[in-house]
Amino acid sequence: MKPGGRKIDIQRKMRTADGQGGFVESYGHSAYARGFIRPAGGSDLLLASQRSANVTHVALIYGSISVKVADRMVLDSREYEVLYAVNPGGLNRDTKVSLNELQRG
């Protein structure tokens, strides 16, 4: 792992038995990674007379790490949904991840 960057928590959806024959889905820790998350763009949405924001980001993760669509990344208590992840150039050195910031409240 390269020095520098920030510690990012990668979380994956997990299923836990609810004791009644079903299950509960929640996010659980999958891995830690080092890298950066930067804003890529955004837009305001007006739905049902309520304004909300759609903010996209790009993360550059040092090293080749398993990141899947629908995983979640957490940095400084801000949550980001993984839209897709690619290995630039196929060199297994870094992972570039497109993210959508989850806004609450």
N, C-alpha and C positions, 0 to 999 in steps of 0.2 A: 504494500500500500504506500502510495506517495505521501510525503509529508505535506502539511498545509491543508487547506480546505476546512470544512466544518463537518462535525459528526452528525450524520443523518440517520434516523431510525427508519428502517424499511419494515412495514407491517403487512401481513397477509391475512386474508379472511380465513377463519377457522370455524369448524363446527364442533359444538359441544352438546352431548346428550342432555336433554332437559328432564330426564327421569320419567317421562310420560309417553315414551315411544317416538318422540320427535327430537328436534335439535334446535339450538340457538346459534346464530351466526354472529361472530364478533371478530374484531381485528386483534391479532396477537403479534408479538415481536418475531421477525423473521431473520433480520441481520442488521448490522451497523455498517455504514459506508462513509467514506470521506469524499467530499466534493463541494460543489457550489450550486445554489439555486438562484436563477436570475429571472426577472419578469420578461415576458416575450410580447405581451399584448393584452388588451382588455376591451371590454365594451359594457355599456349600461343596458340593462334590460328593463322594460316596463311590462309586468305581467299582473293582471288583475288589479290594476291601479297601485301596484307596489313596485318600487324601484329596487333592483338588485344588480350586482356586478358579476361579470364573468371575466375572471383574470387567468390568463395562461402564463406558464413559466417553463423554463428549460433548465434541467439539471445536468451537470457534467459530473459523473461519478468516476473516481479513479479506480482502475482495474475492471476486470470482467466480473460482474456480479449478477446473480439471478434476480431480475426484476420482471414482473409479469403485468399484463393489463389488469386493472382493478386492484392492484396492490396500492398501498398508501405510504407516503413518505411524510415524516414529521420532523420539522426543524423549528426550534424555538417556539414550541407549542402551536405552530401553524401547520395545518394538515393540507396535503396535496394528493389528488387522485392521479394515478398513473394512466395516461392515455395510450402511450406506446414507448418502447425502448429499442434502441438500435446500437449496434457495435460498429462505430465509424471505421470504414476501411477494412473491416473484418480482421483487425489485428489483435483483438482481445486485450487491448491496453486500457481503454476507457469505455464507458457506457453513457450514451446520450439519451436522456429521458424527457419526454414531453409530458407536462403536468397541468392539471386544472386545480386552482386553489379552492378549497372547500370553505365557503363563508358561512358562518353561523350567526344567527341573531339578526 
